Amino acid sequence: MDSLRITGARTNNLRDVSLDVPKKLLTVFTGVSGSGKSSLVLDTIAAEAQRLVNDSYSTFIRSRLPQMPAPDVQSMDGLTFTVLIDQRRFTGNARSTVATATDLASLVRLVFSRVGEPSAGYSPAYSFNDPSGMCPTCEGLGTV
């Protein structure tokens, strides 16, 4: 399935909304205030994604996590790993990337270190904070 199919979303001000959200693309939801953007993204898609992640943990761990109710939606098919980037102003620095802001950087480095024959040999070396992984010209600041 190449899309996330949402059928009958009824969270907050959504009234039986159905749509397909394409996968493997950056998707942006826009609209006037009160049109249901946050209800769809935060209270429907992200809530279900978090609930699915929590369900994958053991009962011991789940009992210590906040309990997430299922979103008010008829069905949601094709939901996979989801990254939610908050709406608040980002307070990173010149070295911050989407990967570092979402805590995905370490997982990406791990993948690079395990696929093929990595030139640096181990995953921390693929960090711009490690001298063996940073650009020698700009020292990992991304100015070149």
N, CA, C and O atoms as a MOPAC input file, in Angstrom:
PM7 MOZYME 1SCF
protein

 N      0.85600 1    -1.18200 1     0.00000 1
 C      0.00000 1     0.00000 1     0.00000 1
 C      0.89600 1     1.23700 1     0.00000 1
 O      1.77300 1     1.37200 1     0.85300 1
 N      0.67700 1     2.12900 1    -0.94600 1
 C      1.49600 1     3.32200 1    -1.09100 1
 C      0.90900 1     4.54000 1    -0.40200 1
 O      1.37100 1     5.66100 1    -0.61400 1
 N     -0.10700 1     4.32500 1     0.42300 1
 C     -0.69700 1     5.45700 1     1.12600 1
 C     -1.28200 1     5.00800 1     2.45700 1
 O     -1.57100 1     3.83300 1     2.67800 1
 N     -1.44100 1     5.97900 1     3.32100 1
 C     -2.15500 1     5.77600 1     4.57000 1
 C     -3.60700 1     6.13000 1     4.28300 1
 O     -3.91400 1     7.26800 1     3.92700 1
 N     -4.49100 1     5.16800 1     4.43700 1
 C     -5.90800 1     5.39900 1     4.15400 1
 C     -6.65700 1     5.61000 1     5.45800 1
 O     -6.68900 1     4.73000 1     6.31800 1
 N     -7.25800 1     6.78500 1     5.59600 1
 C     -8.05000 1     7.13300 1     6.77800 1
 C     -9.50400 1     7.21600 1     6.33700 1
 O     -9.83700 1     7.89900 1     5.36800 1
 N    -10.35600 1     6.51600 1     7.05700 1
 C    -11.77600 1     6.50600 1     6.71500 1
 C    -12.58400 1     6.90300 1     7.94800 1
 O    -12.43800 1     6.30600 1     9.01500 1
 N    -13.42700 1     7.90300 1     7.79300 1
 C    -14.37100 1     8.28800 1     8.84100 1
 C    -13.74700 1     8.87800 1    10.09100 1
 O    -14.13400 1     8.50800 1    11.20000 1
 N    -12.78600 1     9.79200 1     9.94100 1
 C    -12.18300 1    10.44500 1    11.11300 1
 C    -13.18200 1    11.42900 1    11.70900 1
 O    -13.75300 1    12.26000 1    11.00400 1
 N    -13.38300 1    11.32000 1    13.03500 1
 C    -14.38300 1    12.15900 1    13.71500 1
 C    -13.82300 1    12.78300 1    14.99300 1
 O    -14.56700 1    12.99500 1    15.95000 1
 N    -12.54600 1    13.07300 1    15.01900 1
 C    -11.93000 1    13.64300 1    16.21200 1
 C    -12.14600 1    15.15600 1    16.21800 1
 O    -11.96000 1    15.82000 1    15.19800 1
 N    -12.53600 1    15.69100 1    17.36300 1
 C    -12.77700 1    17.13100 1    17.54600 1
 C    -13.70500 1    17.67300 1    16.47100 1
 O    -14.86900 1    17.27900 1    16.40600 1
 N    -13.20300 1    18.58200 1    15.61600 1
 C    -14.09000 1    19.19900 1    14.62700 1
 C    -14.11500 1    18.46000 1    13.28700 1
 O    -14.70400 1    18.96000 1    12.32900 1
 N    -13.49300 1    17.28600 1    13.19800 1
 C    -13.56500 1    16.49100 1    11.97200 1
 C    -14.89900 1    15.77000 1    11.93000 1
 O    -15.32400 1    15.17200 1    12.91900 1
 N    -15.55100 1    15.82700 1    10.79200 1
 C    -16.86000 1    15.20000 1    10.64100 1
 C    -16.81200 1    14.17700 1     9.52100 1
 O    -17.07100 1    14.50000 1     8.36100 1
 N    -16.47700 1    12.93000 1     9.87400 1
 C    -16.46600 1    11.83000 1     8.92100 1
 C    -15.54000 1    12.11300 1     7.73500 1
 O    -15.94700 1    11.98000 1     6.58100 1
 N    -14.28900 1    12.50600 1     8.02600 1
 C    -13.30100 1    12.83800 1     7.00500 1
 C    -12.59400 1    11.56100 1     6.55600 1
 O    -12.16100 1    10.75900 1     7.38300 1
 N    -12.48200 1    11.38100 1     5.24400 1
 C    -11.76600 1    10.24100 1     4.66500 1
 C    -10.76500 1    10.76100 1     3.64700 1
 O    -11.07800 1    11.65000 1     2.85500 1
 N     -9.56000 1    10.20500 1     3.67000 1
 C     -8.53300 1    10.63500 1     2.72600 1
 C     -7.42900 1     9.60500 1     2.65000 1
 O     -7.30600 1     8.74300 1     3.52100 1
 N     -6.61900 1     9.70000 1     1.59500 1
 C     -5.41400 1     8.90400 1     1.42700 1
 C     -4.23000 1     9.85400 1     1.52700 1
 O     -4.18100 1    10.86900 1     0.83300 1
 N     -3.27000 1     9.51900 1     2.39800 1
 C     -2.05700 1    10.31100 1     2.56400 1
 C     -0.92400 1     9.50800 1     1.93400 1
 O     -0.66400 1     8.38400 1     2.36200 1
 N     -0.23800 1    10.06200 1     0.91600 1
 C      0.81400 1     9.29400 1     0.24900 1
 C      1.97900 1     9.00200 1     1.18300 1
 O      2.32000 1     9.81200 1     2.04500 1
 N      2.58700 1     7.82400 1     0.99600 1
 C      3.76600 1     7.43900 1     1.76700 1
 C      5.02000 1     7.82100 1     0.99400 1
 O      4.97200 1     8.08800 1    -0.20700 1
 N      6.14500 1     7.84000 1     1.70700 1
 C      7.46600 1     8.11700 1     1.13500 1
 C      7.56000 1     9.49300 1     0.50300 1
 O      8.37300 1     9.71600 1    -0.39400 1
 N      6.72900 1    10.41600 1     0.97000 1
 C      6.76000 1    11.79800 1     0.52300 1
 C      6.58300 1    12.69700 1     1.72900 1
 O      6.01600 1    12.28300 1     2.74100 1
 N      7.06100 1    13.91900 1     1.62600 1
 C      6.79800 1    14.89800 1     2.66800 1
 C      5.40600 1    15.44400 1     2.40400 1
 O      5.14300 1    16.00200 1     1.33800 1
 N      4.52000 1    15.28700 1     3.36500 1
 C      3.14700 1    15.74800 1     3.21300 1
 C      2.89500 1    16.87600 1     4.19000 1
 O      3.19200 1    16.75700 1     5.37900 1
 N      2.35000 1    17.96900 1     3.69000 1
 C      2.07500 1    19.13800 1     4.50900 1
 C      0.57400 1    19.37800 1     4.52000 1
 O     -0.06700 1    19.39500 1     3.46900 1
 N      0.01800 1    19.56400 1     5.71100 1
 C     -1.40200 1    19.86300 1     5.84600 1
 C     -1.54300 1    21.35700 1     6.09400 1
 O     -0.98200 1    21.88500 1     7.05400 1
 N     -2.28300 1    22.03500 1     5.24100 1
 C     -2.49700 1    23.47300 1     5.39200 1
 C     -3.98600 1    23.75800 1     5.39300 1
 O     -4.79000 1    22.94900 1     4.92900 1
 N     -4.33900 1    24.90700 1     5.91500 1
 C     -5.73500 1    25.31500 1     5.92800 1
 C     -5.95100 1    26.40400 1     6.96000 1
 O     -5.06800 1    26.71300 1     7.76100 1
 N     -7.12900 1    26.97200 1     6.92500 1
 C     -7.45500 1    28.04700 1     7.85700 1
 C     -7.57200 1    27.49700 1     9.27100 1
 O     -7.73700 1    26.29400 1     9.47500 1
 N     -7.48800 1    28.37600 1    10.21800 1
 C     -7.62200 1    28.00200 1    11.61500 1
 C     -8.97500 1    27.32900 1    11.83800 1
 O    -10.00900 1    27.82200 1    11.38900 1
 N     -8.94900 1    26.20600 1    12.53300 1
 C    -10.18900 1    25.49600 1    12.82200 1
 C    -10.61900 1    24.51300 1    11.75400 1
 O    -11.69700 1    23.92800 1    11.85200 1
 N     -9.78800 1    24.32000 1    10.72600 1
 C    -10.18600 1    23.42200 1     9.63500 1
 C     -9.92600 1    21.94900 1     9.94800 1
 O    -10.36500 1    21.07600 1     9.19900 1
 N     -9.21600 1    21.65900 1    11.04900 1
 C     -9.02100 1    20.27900 1    11.45800 1
 C     -7.63400 1    19.71900 1    11.19900 1
 O     -7.42700 1    18.51200 1    11.32800 1
 N     -6.68100 1    20.56700 1    10.83800 1
 C     -5.31700 1    20.09400 1    10.57500 1
 C     -4.73600 1    19.37800 1    11.78200 1
 O     -4.28100 1    18.24000 1    11.66700 1
 N     -4.74600 1    20.02400 1    12.92700 1
 C     -4.17500 1    19.42900 1    14.13700 1
 C     -4.98000 1    18.21300 1    14.58800 1
 O     -4.40700 1    17.23700 1    15.07200 1
 N     -6.27700 1    18.26400 1    14.43700 1
 C     -7.11200 1    17.12200 1    14.80800 1
 C     -6.75700 1    15.90800 1    13.95700 1
 O     -6.70400 1    14.78600 1    14.46100 1
 N     -6.51700 1    16.13300 1    12.67300 1
 C     -6.17400 1    15.02700 1    11.79300 1
 C     -4.76800 1    14.51300 1    12.07000 1
 O     -4.56700 1    13.31000 1    12.23800 1
 N     -3.79600 1    15.41600 1    12.12000 1
 C     -2.40600 1    14.99300 1    12.24900 1
 C     -2.06500 1    14.54800 1    13.67300 1
 O     -1.50800 1    13.46700 1    13.86600 1
 N     -2.39300 1    15.36300 1    14.65800 1
 C     -1.99800 1    15.06800 1    16.03700 1
 C     -2.94100 1    14.09100 1    16.73000 1
 O     -2.49900 1    13.09400 1    17.30100 1
 N     -4.22700 1    14.37600 1    16.67900 1
 C     -5.19200 1    13.60600 1    17.45800 1
 C     -5.67600 1    12.33700 1    16.75700 1
 O     -6.33100 1    11.50100 1    17.38100 1
 N     -5.36200 1    12.18500 1    15.47000 1
 C     -5.77900 1    10.98200 1    14.75300 1
 C     -4.56100 1    10.15100 1    14.33900 1
 O     -4.36100 1     9.05000 1    14.85100 1
 N     -3.74500 1    10.67500 1    13.41100 1
 C     -2.61500 1     9.89100 1    12.88600 1
 C     -1.55400 1     9.65700 1    13.95200 1
 O     -1.17700 1     8.51400 1    14.21100 1
 N     -1.06400 1    10.73900 1    14.57700 1
 C      0.00900 1    10.59100 1    15.57700 1
 C     -0.46900 1     9.80500 1    16.79900 1
 O      0.29400 1     9.02300 1    17.36600 1
 N     -1.70800 1    10.00200 1    17.20400 1
 C     -2.23700 1     9.27300 1    18.35800 1
 C     -2.27600 1     7.77800 1    18.07800 1
 O     -1.92700 1     6.97600 1    18.94400 1
 N     -2.69800 1     7.39400 1    16.87800 1
 C     -2.74000 1     5.97400 1    16.53400 1
 C     -1.32500 1     5.40600 1    16.40500 1
 O     -1.07500 1     4.27600 1    16.82400 1
 N     -0.41000 1     6.16900 1    15.83500 1
 C      0.97800 1     5.71100 1    15.71400 1
 C      1.58200 1     5.47500 1    17.09900 1
 O      2.24000 1     4.46000 1    17.32600 1
 N      1.35800 1     6.40800 1    18.02100 1
 C      1.88900 1     6.25800 1    19.37800 1
 C      1.25300 1     5.07100 1    20.09200 1
 O      1.92600 1     4.34000 1    20.81900 1
 N     -0.03600 1     4.88500 1    19.88100 1
 C     -0.73500 1     3.75700 1    20.49600 1
 C     -0.17900 1     2.43000 1    19.98900 1
 O     -0.01700 1     1.48700 1    20.76400 1
 N      0.11300 1     2.35400 1    18.68900 1
 C      0.67800 1     1.13100 1    18.12200 1
 C      2.07400 1     0.85700 1    18.66800 1
 O      2.42200 1    -0.29200 1    18.94200 1
 N      2.87600 1     1.91000 1    18.82700 1
 C      4.20900 1     1.73800 1    19.41400 1
 C      4.08100 1     1.24600 1    20.85200 1
 O      4.76100 1     0.29900 1    21.24600 1
 N      3.22300 1     1.87500 1    21.63000 1
 C      3.03400 1     1.47100 1    23.02700 1
 C      2.55500 1     0.02500 1    23.13500 1
 O      2.94500 1    -0.69100 1    24.05700 1
 N      1.71000 1    -0.40800 1    22.19400 1
 C      1.21000 1    -1.77900 1    22.21400 1
 C      2.30800 1    -2.80400 1    21.94400 1
 O      2.14600 1    -3.98100 1    22.26700 1
 N      3.41100 1    -2.37700 1    21.36100 1
 C      4.49700 1    -3.31100 1    21.06000 1
 C      5.37300 1    -3.59600 1    22.28400 1
 O      6.17900 1    -4.52700 1    22.26300 1
 N      5.22200 1    -2.80900 1    23.34000 1
 C      6.01400 1    -3.00800 1    24.55100 1
 C      5.39500 1    -4.09200 1    25.43000 1
 O      4.23100 1    -4.45500 1    25.26100 1
 N      6.17900 1    -4.59500 1    26.35700 1
 C      5.68300 1    -5.60000 1    27.28600 1
 C      4.63000 1    -4.97300 1    28.20400 1
 O      4.53000 1    -3.75200 1    28.31900 1
 N      3.85600 1    -5.83300 1    28.84900 1
 C      2.82600 1    -5.35900 1    29.77800 1
 C      3.44100 1    -4.53200 1    30.89500 1
 O      2.85800 1    -3.53700 1    31.32500 1
 N      4.61400 1    -4.93600 1    31.36800 1
 C      5.30300 1    -4.20600 1    32.43600 1
 C      5.59100 1    -2.76200 1    32.00400 1
 O      5.32000 1    -1.82700 1    32.75600 1
 N      6.12900 1    -2.58200 1    30.82200 1
 C      6.45000 1    -1.24200 1    30.31500 1
 C      5.16300 1    -0.46300 1    30.03900 1
 O      5.05300 1     0.70700 1    30.40500 1
 N      4.18600 1    -1.11600 1    29.38900 1
 C      2.92000 1    -0.42900 1    29.05200 1
 C      2.21800 1     0.10100 1    30.28500 1
 O      1.56900 1     1.14500 1    30.22300 1
 N      2.33600 1    -0.60100 1    31.41100 1
 C      1.64600 1    -0.15200 1    32.62300 1
 C      2.25000 1     1.14300 1    33.16000 1
 O      1.62000 1     1.82600 1    33.96700 1
 N      3.44900 1     1.48700 1    32.72800 1
 C      4.10800 1     2.70900 1    33.18400 1
 C      4.04100 1     3.84800 1    32.17500 1
 O      4.52100 1     4.94700 1    32.45300 1
 N      3.45100 1     3.60100 1    31.00400 1
 C      3.31900 1     4.62400 1    29.96900 1
 C      1.95700 1     5.29300 1    30.07700 1
 O      1.01400 1     4.70400 1    30.60500 1
 N      1.84900 1     6.52500 1    29.57900 1
 C      0.52600 1     7.15200 1    29.53800 1
 C     -0.39800 1     6.34800 1    28.63300 1
 O      0.01200 1     5.90400 1    27.56000 1
 N     -1.61700 1     6.16300 1    29.05100 1
 C     -2.57600 1     5.38900 1    28.27300 1
 C     -3.16700 1     6.26200 1    27.17400 1
 O     -3.73200 1     7.32300 1    27.43900 1
 N     -3.02900 1     5.79700 1    25.93900 1
 C     -3.51000 1     6.54500 1    24.78500 1
 C     -4.81100 1     5.91600 1    24.28700 1
 O     -4.81800 1     4.74500 1    23.90700 1
 N     -5.90400 1     6.66800 1    24.28200 1
 C     -7.13600 1     6.10600 1    23.74000 1
 C     -7.03600 1     6.02500 1    22.21200 1
 O     -6.31900 1     6.80800 1    21.58900 1
 N     -7.74200 1     5.09600 1    21.63100 1
 C     -7.77700 1     4.98900 1    20.17100 1
 C     -8.48400 1     6.21700 1    19.60600 1
 O     -9.47300 1     6.67400 1    20.17900 1
 N     -7.99100 1     6.75700 1    18.49100 1
 C     -8.65300 1     7.92400 1    17.90600 1
 C    -10.03400 1     7.55200 1    17.37600 1
 O    -10.29800 1     6.39500 1    17.05100 1
 N    -10.89600 1     8.54000 1    17.29700 1
 C    -12.25100 1     8.32700 1    16.80200 1
 C    -12.20400 1     8.29900 1    15.27100 1
 O    -12.35100 1     9.32600 1    14.60800 1
 N    -11.99500 1     7.09900 1    14.73300 1
 C    -11.87400 1     6.92000 1    13.29000 1
 C    -12.45200 1     5.55300 1    12.93500 1
 O    -12.27200 1     4.58200 1    13.67000 1
 N    -13.14200 1     5.48700 1    11.81000 1
 C    -13.73100 1     4.21300 1    11.38700 1
 C    -12.63200 1     3.20200 1    11.07000 1
 O    -12.68200 1     2.06800 1    11.54600 1
 N    -11.64400 1     3.59900 1    10.27200 1
 C    -10.51400 1     2.71000 1     9.99300 1
 C     -9.30200 1     3.52000 1     9.56200 1
 O     -9.42100 1     4.63400 1     9.05300 1
 N     -8.12400 1     2.92400 1     9.78200 1
 C     -6.86600 1     3.52000 1     9.36600 1
 C     -5.98100 1     2.36500 1     8.91200 1
 O     -5.61200 1     1.50600 1     9.71300 1
 N     -5.64400 1     2.34600 1     7.63000 1
 C     -4.86300 1     1.25500 1     7.05200 1
 C     -3.57100 1     1.80300 1     6.45800 1
 O     -3.55700 1     2.87600 1     5.85600 1
 N     -2.48200 1     1.04600 1     6.63700 1
 C     -1.21600 1     1.41900 1     6.03300 1
 C     -0.33700 1     2.29300 1     6.90400 1
 O      0.64300 1     2.85900 1     6.41900 1
 N     -0.66600 1     2.41500 1     8.17600 1
 C      0.14300 1     3.24200 1     9.07000 1
 C      1.43500 1     2.51000 1     9.40400 1
 O      1.40800 1     1.37300 1     9.87500 1
 N      2.55900 1     3.16100 1     9.16200 1
 C      3.86700 1     2.60400 1     9.48700 1
 C      4.57000 1     3.57700 1    10.42100 1
 O      3.94000 1     4.48700 1    10.96100 1
 N      5.86100 1     3.39300 1    10.61400 1
 C      6.63200 1     4.25200 1    11.51200 1
 C      6.38900 1     5.72000 1    11.16400 1
 O      6.49800 1     6.11600 1    10.00400 1
 N      6.06900 1     6.50100 1    12.14700 1
 C      5.71000 1     7.89000 1    11.94100 1
 C      6.57800 1     8.78100 1    12.81300 1
 O      6.80000 1     8.48700 1    13.98700 1
 N      7.06300 1     9.86400 1    12.23900 1
 C      7.82500 1    10.85500 1    12.98800 1
 C      7.00200 1    12.12400 1    13.03000 1
 O      6.59200 1    12.64100 1    11.99100 1
 N      6.76200 1    12.62000 1    14.21500 1
 C      5.99400 1    13.84700 1    14.39200 1
 C      6.95200 1    14.94000 1    14.81700 1
 O      7.63500 1    14.81800 1    15.83400 1
 N      7.00200 1    16.00000 1    14.04400 1
 C      7.83400 1    17.14400 1    14.38600 1
 C      6.90200 1    18.19900 1    14.94800 1
 O      5.97700 1    18.65300 1    14.27500 1
 N      7.15600 1    18.58200 1    16.18200 1
 C      6.27000 1    19.48800 1    16.91100 1
 C      6.15100 1    20.84400 1    16.22600 1
 O      7.02700 1    21.23900 1    15.45700 1
 N      5.06900 1    21.54900 1    16.50800 1
 C      4.81700 1    22.85600 1    15.91300 1
 C      5.57800 1    23.97500 1    16.60900 1
 O      5.64400 1    25.09300 1    16.09700 1
 N      6.15600 1    23.68100 1    17.77600 1
 C      6.88100 1    24.72400 1    18.49200 1
 C      8.14000 1    25.13600 1    17.74700 1
 O      8.67000 1    24.37600 1    16.93800 1
 N      8.60700 1    26.32600 1    18.02100 1
 C      9.82900 1    26.82500 1    17.40900 1
 C     10.98900 1    25.92000 1    17.78700 1
 O     11.15000 1    25.54100 1    18.94700 1
 N     11.79200 1    25.58200 1    16.79300 1
 C     12.93500 1    24.71200 1    16.99900 1
 C     14.10000 1    25.52400 1    17.55100 1
 O     14.44100 1    26.57500 1    17.00800 1
 N     14.70300 1    25.04400 1    18.61700 1
 C     15.78100 1    25.79500 1    19.26600 1
 C     17.11000 1    25.06800 1    19.14300 1
 O     17.86100 1    24.95500 1    20.11200 1
 N     17.39300 1    24.57600 1    17.94500 1
 C     18.65400 1    23.88000 1    17.71900 1
 C     19.78400 1    24.86900 1    17.48000 1
 O     19.67500 1    26.05400 1    17.79300 1
 N     20.87100 1    24.35300 1    16.91800 1
 C     21.99200 1    25.21900 1    16.57900 1
 C     22.35700 1    25.00000 1    15.11500 1
 O     21.62100 1    24.33800 1    14.38500 1
 N     23.48900 1    25.55200 1    14.68200 1
 C     23.88300 1    25.45800 1    13.27600 1
 C     24.10000 1    24.01800 1    12.82900 1
 O     24.02100 1    23.73000 1    11.63500 1
 N     24.36900 1    23.12100 1    13.74600 1
 C     24.60600 1    21.71900 1    13.39400 1
 C     23.33600 1    20.87500 1    13.42000 1
 O     23.39000 1    19.69900 1    13.06100 1
 N     22.22300 1    21.41600 1    13.81900 1
 C     20.98500 1    20.64400 1    13.93900 1
 C     20.40700 1    20.31700 1    12.56500 1
 O     20.44600 1    21.12900 1    11.64100 1
 N     19.87600 1    19.10900 1    12.46200 1
 C     19.21200 1    18.65100 1    11.24500 1
 C     17.86600 1    18.05900 1    11.63900 1
 O     17.55000 1    17.95300 1    12.82400 1
 N     17.07500 1    17.67600 1    10.64200 1
 C     15.81500 1    16.99900 1    10.94100 1
 C     16.10300 1    15.71800 1    11.72600 1
 O     15.36600 1    15.37200 1    12.64800 1
 N     17.16900 1    15.02300 1    11.36000 1
 C     17.51400 1    13.76700 1    12.03900 1
 C     17.88700 1    13.99500 1    13.50100 1
 O     17.50200 1    13.20600 1    14.36400 1
 N     18.63000 1    15.06000 1    13.78900 1
 C     18.99700 1    15.29800 1    15.18500 1
 C     17.80800 1    15.83100 1    15.97800 1
 O     17.67100 1    15.52300 1    17.16200 1
 N     16.95100 1    16.62100 1    15.34600 1
 C     15.78700 1    17.17500 1    16.04100 1
 C     14.77300 1    16.09500 1    16.39400 1
 O     14.04100 1    16.23000 1    17.37400 1
 N     14.72500 1    15.02400 1    15.60400 1
 C     13.75400 1    13.95600 1    15.83200 1
 C     14.37700 1    12.72100 1    16.47200 1
 O     13.71800 1    11.68900 1    16.60000 1
 N     15.63600 1    12.81800 1    16.87200 1
 C     16.36600 1    11.70700 1    17.49500 1
 C     16.55900 1    10.52100 1    16.55200 1
 O     16.76300 1     9.39800 1    17.01200 1
 N     16.49900 1    10.75200 1    15.25900 1
 C     16.72600 1     9.68700 1    14.28500 1
 C     18.18800 1     9.58000 1    13.86600 1
 O     18.57400 1     8.59800 1    13.23100 1
 N     19.00600 1    10.56800 1    14.20800 1
 C     20.39100 1    10.59200 1    13.74600 1
 C     21.15200 1     9.33500 1    14.14500 1
 O     21.88400 1     8.77900 1    13.32700 1
 N     20.99700 1     8.87800 1    15.37300 1
 C     21.74100 1     7.69000 1    15.80400 1
 C     21.29800 1     6.45100 1    15.04600 1
 O     22.11900 1     5.58500 1    14.74600 1
 N     19.99900 1     6.35100 1    14.72800 1
 C     19.52300 1     5.20100 1    13.95300 1
 C     20.04000 1     5.25400 1    12.52000 1
 O     20.39600 1     4.22200 1    11.95200 1
 N     20.08500 1     6.44100 1    11.93400 1
 C     20.60900 1     6.58500 1    10.57400 1
 C     22.09000 1     6.21900 1    10.55000 1
 O     22.54100 1     5.52500 1     9.63800 1
 N     22.84600 1     6.67700 1    11.53800 1
 C     24.27100 1     6.32500 1    11.61300 1
 C     24.44700 1     4.81900 1    11.75200 1
 O     25.35700 1     4.24400 1    11.15400 1
 N     23.59400 1     4.18200 1    12.52700 1
 C     23.68000 1     2.74000 1    12.70100 1
 C     23.44400 1     2.01900 1    11.38200 1
 O     24.15900 1     1.06900 1    11.06000 1
 N     22.45500 1     2.45500 1    10.61700 1
 C     22.18200 1     1.85200 1     9.32100 1
 C     23.39400 1     2.01100 1     8.40700 1
 O     23.81600 1     1.04500 1     7.77000 1
 N     23.96100 1     3.22200 1     8.33300 1
 C     25.12400 1     3.45500 1     7.48000 1
 C     26.30900 1     2.59200 1     7.90500 1
 O     27.07800 1     2.14200 1     7.05600 1
 N     26.46300 1     2.35900 1     9.19700 1
 C     27.60300 1     1.57200 1     9.65900 1
 C     27.43000 1     0.08400 1     9.40000 1
 O     28.41300 1    -0.65700 1     9.39400 1
 N     26.18600 1    -0.37100 1     9.18500 1
 C     25.92400 1    -1.79800 1     9.00100 1
 C     25.72500 1    -2.18400 1     7.53900 1
 O     25.80500 1    -3.36600 1     7.20500 1
 N     25.47000 1    -1.22600 1     6.67000 1
 C     25.18500 1    -1.52200 1     5.26900 1
 C     26.48100 1    -1.43800 1     4.46700 1
 O     27.20800 1    -0.44900 1     4.55500 1
 N     26.76500 1    -2.47700 1     3.68900 1
 C     27.94400 1    -2.46500 1     2.83000 1
 C     29.23300 1    -2.49300 1     3.62700 1
 O     29.31700 1    -3.13800 1     4.67200 1
 N     30.22600 1    -1.79700 1     3.13200 1
 C     31.52300 1    -1.71100 1     3.78200 1
 C     31.75200 1    -0.26500 1     4.19300 1
 O     32.29100 1     0.51600 1     3.40900 1
 N     31.36300 1     0.10100 1     5.37800 1
 C     31.47600 1     1.49700 1     5.79600 1
 C     32.93000 1     1.95700 1     5.85600 1
 O     33.81000 1     1.23900 1     6.33200 1
 N     33.15500 1     3.15900 1     5.36400 1
 C     34.51100 1     3.69700 1     5.33200 1
 C     35.01600 1     4.06600 1     6.71400 1
 O     36.22000 1     4.01500 1     6.96600 1
 N     34.11400 1     4.43600 1     7.61400 1
 C     34.54400 1     4.85900 1     8.94600 1
 C     34.56000 1     3.70300 1     9.94200 1
 O     35.25500 1     3.78500 1    10.95500 1
 N     33.82000 1     2.63900 1     9.68400 1
 C     33.92000 1     1.44700 1    10.51100 1
 C     32.92100 1     1.31100 1    11.62900 1
 O     32.47400 1     0.19400 1    11.89100 1
 N     32.54900 1     2.35000 1    12.29100 1
 C     31.60100 1     2.21500 1    13.39800 1
 C     30.66200 1     3.40100 1    13.39800 1
 O     31.00500 1     4.47100 1    12.89500 1
 N     29.45000 1     3.21400 1    13.97300 1
 C     28.37800 1     4.18600 1    13.79100 1
 C     28.64100 1     5.58700 1    14.34600 1
 O     28.25600 1     6.54700 1    13.68000 1
 N     29.26400 1     5.78200 1    15.51200 1
 C     29.47600 1     7.15800 1    15.97700 1
 C     30.35600 1     7.97700 1    15.02900 1
 O     30.28300 1     9.20500 1    15.03200 1
 N     31.18400 1     7.31600 1    14.22200 1
 C     32.06400 1     8.04300 1    13.30900 1
 C     31.29200 1     8.72600 1    12.18500 1
 O     31.85200 1     9.57100 1    11.48700 1
 N     30.03400 1     8.38300 1    11.99600 1
 C     29.22900 1     9.04200 1    10.97800 1
 C     28.54300 1    10.29600 1    11.51800 1
 O     27.65700 1    10.85100 1    10.86800 1
 N     28.93900 1    10.72500 1    12.66500 1
 C     28.38600 1    11.93100 1    13.27500 1
 C     29.25300 1    13.13000 1    12.92400 1
 O     30.47600 1    13.01800 1    12.84800 1
 N     28.61800 1    14.27600 1    12.71100 1
 C     29.38400 1    15.49500 1    12.44900 1
 C     30.10900 1    15.96800 1    13.70500 1
 O     30.93300 1    16.88000 1    13.64500 1
 N     29.79900 1    15.34300 1    14.84800 1
 C     30.49900 1    15.68800 1    16.09300 1
 C     31.78400 1    14.88000 1    16.26700 1
 O     32.58200 1    15.17300 1    17.15700 1
 N     31.98800 1    13.87300 1    15.43100 1
 C     33.18900 1    13.04300 1    15.50200 1
 C     34.15900 1    13.52600 1    14.42800 1
 O     33.76900 1    13.61900 1    13.26400 1
 N     35.40300 1    13.83600 1    14.77300 1
 C     36.34900 1    14.35300 1    13.77900 1
 C     36.51600 1    13.44800 1    12.55900 1
 O     36.78600 1    13.94700 1    11.46700 1
 N     36.36100 1    12.12300 1    12.71400 1
 C     36.51800 1    11.23900 1    11.56100 1
 C     35.29000 1    11.22400 1    10.66200 1
 O     35.35500 1    10.71500 1     9.54300 1
 N     34.16600 1    11.77600 1    11.13200 1
 C     32.95200 1    11.79300 1    10.33400 1
 C     32.56000 1    13.16500 1     9.82600 1
 O     31.68400 1    13.27600 1     8.96800 1
 N     33.18400 1    14.20500 1    10.33400 1
 C     32.79300 1    15.55900 1     9.92000 1
 C     33.56800 1    16.00700 1     8.69100 1
 O     34.65700 1    15.50700 1     8.41000 1
 N     33.00200 1    16.93900 1     7.97700 1
 C     33.65000 1    17.52800 1     6.81500 1
 C     34.91000 1    18.25800 1     7.27300 1
 O     34.83000 1    19.09900 1     8.16800 1
 N     36.07400 1    17.96200 1     6.68500 1
 C     37.30300 1    18.61500 1     7.13100 1
 C     37.34500 1    20.10500 1     6.80300 1
 O     38.08000 1    20.85500 1     7.44500 1
 N     36.56700 1    20.54300 1     5.81000 1
 C     36.59200 1    21.95300 1     5.40700 1
 C     35.77600 1    22.82400 1     6.35300 1
 O     36.26100 1    23.85300 1     6.82400 1
 N     34.52300 1    22.41300 1     6.64000 1
 C     33.65600 1    23.24000 1     7.48800 1
 C     33.53300 1    22.71200 1     8.90000 1
 O     32.81000 1    23.29000 1     9.71100 1
 N     34.22900 1    21.61900 1     9.21600 1
 C     34.20800 1    21.00600 1    10.53700 1
 C     32.81800 1    20.63400 1    11.01800 1
 O     32.49100 1    20.79100 1    12.19500 1
 N     32.00300 1    20.14000 1    10.09600 1
 C     30.66800 1    19.64600 1    10.44000 1
 C     29.59800 1    20.69200 1    10.58700 1
 O     28.49600 1    20.38200 1    11.03900 1
 N     29.88900 1    21.93200 1    10.21800 1
 C     28.87900 1    22.99000 1    10.34700 1
 C     27.98800 1    23.12300 1     9.11100 1
 O     27.01600 1    23.87800 1     9.13400 1
 N     28.29600 1    22.41900 1     8.06000 1
 C     27.44200 1    22.44700 1     6.88000 1
 C     27.54500 1    23.70200 1     6.05000 1
 O     26.62000 1    24.00300 1     5.29500 1
 N     28.62500 1    24.44800 1     6.15500 1
 C     28.76100 1    25.68700 1     5.38900 1
 C     29.34700 1    25.44700 1     4.02000 1
 O     29.37800 1    26.36900 1     3.20400 1
 N     29.82400 1    24.22200 1     3.72900 1
 C     30.39500 1    23.91200 1     2.40500 1
 C     29.47200 1    22.93400 1     1.72200 1
 O     29.73600 1    22.52000 1     0.59300 1

